[in-house]
Amino acid sequence: MIKRCPMCKKWIKRKTVICKYCHVIIDHGNKGIQFIETGFSKIENECKELERNISIKIGFAIRWHKYCSEDLIKHMDKIESIAGKIKDDLMNWGKANKISDEIKKLYNEKANNLYERLDLIQDLIYRRKPTGWEAFCDVFAQFFKVITEKLLPFISFKLIPKPVIAKALTPGI
């Protein structure tokens, strides 16, 4: 079933809390609280998934973490984006005087708890002990970096005569 938005008059679903066209809250009583609860419920599920992903290891003889730190941080960014969307909607409702103090208080409590939890998750990510394979790969990556930064310039400029380098770098010769 559908109804018209009281602000923009476009057709929306009857159970809609926020108009998808003008972003006005349709019923700011329990619906605003329901909106926050639903949004933070999604965030809770994302946080649980992220916490599980931190410790997942794969491989049989050689084991490594399934998700690298960068992937986990991107997941945290996704969670912060969801929270930011909720905040933006609440700010818009506040500008239109469509939000109660009870809703603001609930949002602030949930947001503070979320950011404390994300800080703890971030600590878990950065303190996560690398597997043997990851430690080996890290040493290899550092070795390769040293080779490319130190040895290759030495080889190209010390071992190859300068006229050969100049000819190779000069187009059309």
C-alpha positions in Angstrom: 0.0 0.0 0.0 1.2 3.5 -0.7 0.5 7.0 0.5 1.5 10.6 -0.3 4.4 12.3 1.4 3.1 15.2 3.4 5.9 17.5 2.2 6.6 16.7 -1.5 3.3 14.9 -2.2 5.1 12.0 -4.1 3.9 8.5 -3.6 5.7 6.4 -1.0 5.2 3.1 0.8 2.8 3.4 3.8 5.4 2.1 6.3 8.1 4.5 5.1 9.8 6.4 7.9 11.7 8.8 5.6 10.6 10.1 2.2 13.1 8.9 -0.3 12.5 12.1 -2.4 12.5 15.0 0.1 14.1 13.1 3.1 11.5 14.4 5.5 10.6 12.1 8.4 7.0 11.0 8.0 6.1 10.4 11.6 8.6 11.7 14.1 7.2 9.9 17.1 8.1 6.3 17.5 9.1 6.1 13.9 12.2 8.3 14.5 13.2 6.0 17.3 12.5 3.0 15.1 14.6 4.6 12.3 17.6 4.9 14.7 17.1 1.5 16.2 17.0 -0.1 12.7 20.0 1.8 11.5 22.1 0.9 14.5 20.9 -2.7 14.2 22.4 -2.8 10.8 25.6 -1.2 12.1 25.7 -3.8 14.9 25.5 -6.7 12.4 28.4 -5.0 10.4 30.5 -4.7 13.5 29.9 -8.4 14.4 30.9 -9.4 10.9 34.0 -7.2 11.1 35.1 -8.7 14.4 34.7 -12.2 13.0 36.7 -11.2 9.9 39.7 -10.0 12.0 40.6 -13.5 13.1 39.6 -15.6 10.1 42.7 -17.5 8.8 42.8 -19.7 5.6 45.2 -22.2 4.2 46.1 -25.7 5.3 49.9 -26.1 5.6 50.6 -22.4 5.1 48.1 -20.2 6.9 47.3 -16.5 6.5 44.6 -14.1 7.4 41.7 -14.0 5.0 41.3 -10.3 5.2 44.3 -7.9 5.2 44.3 -4.8 7.5 43.4 -2.5 4.6 40.2 -4.5 3.9 39.2 -4.5 7.5 39.8 -0.7 7.7 37.6 -0.3 4.6 34.9 -2.3 6.4 35.2 0.1 9.3 34.8 3.0 6.8 31.6 1.4 5.5 30.3 1.3 9.1 31.2 4.9 9.7 29.5 5.8 6.4 26.2 4.2 7.6 26.4 6.1 10.9 27.1 9.3 9.0 24.0 8.8 6.8 21.9 8.4 10.0 23.5 11.6 11.4 22.9 13.5 8.2 19.2 12.5 8.1 18.8 13.5 11.8 20.5 16.9 11.0 18.1 17.5 8.2 15.1 16.7 10.4 16.6 19.0 13.1 16.7 21.8 10.6 13.1 21.2 9.9 12.2 21.0 13.6 11.0 17.4 13.1 13.1 15.8 15.7 12.6 15.4 19.5 15.1 15.6 22.2 14.5 11.9 23.0 15.6 11.0 19.4 18.7 13.2 19.7 19.6 11.6 23.0 19.1 8.1 21.7 21.3 8.9 18.6 24.1 10.4 20.7 24.2 7.4 23.0 24.3 4.9 20.1 26.9 7.0 18.2 29.2 7.3 21.2 29.0 3.5 21.9 29.6 2.8 18.2 32.8 5.0 18.1 34.1 3.5 21.3 33.6 0.1 19.8 35.2 1.1 16.5 38.3 2.3 18.4 38.5 -1.1 20.1 38.1 -2.9 16.8 40.8 -0.7 15.2 43.2 -1.6 18.0 42.4 -5.3 17.4 43.2 -4.9 13.7 46.5 -3.2 14.3 47.6 -5.5 17.2 46.7 -8.6 15.2 49.7 -11.0 15.2 50.8 -11.9 11.7 50.9 -15.5 10.7 54.2 -17.1 9.7 53.4 -16.7 6.0 52.5 -13.1 6.4 55.7 -12.4 8.3 57.7 -14.1 5.5 55.9 -12.1 2.9 56.5 -8.9 4.8 60.3 -9.6 5.0 60.3 -10.4 1.3 58.4 -7.2 0.5 61.0 -5.2 2.6 63.8 -7.0 0.8 62.3 -6.3 -2.6 61.8 -2.6 -1.6 65.5 -2.3 -0.7 66.5 -4.0 -3.9 64.4 -1.6 -6.1 65.4 1.5 -4.2 69.1 0.9 -3.7 70.4 -1.7 -6.1 68.5 -0.8 -9.3 69.7 2.8 -9.4 73.2 1.6 -8.7 73.0 -0.9 -11.6 71.5 1.5 -14.1 73.8 4.5 -13.4 77.1 2.8 -12.2 77.3 -0.3 -14.4 75.9 0.9 -17.6 78.0 3.5 -19.4 76.5 7.0 -19.4 76.5 7.4 -23.3 74.4 4.2 -23.5 71.9 5.6 -21.0 71.8 8.9 -22.8 71.1 7.2 -26.1 68.4 5.1 -24.5 66.7 8.1 -23.0 66.9 10.3 -26.1 64.0 9.8 -28.4 64.6 9.5 -32.1 68.3 8.4 -32.0 
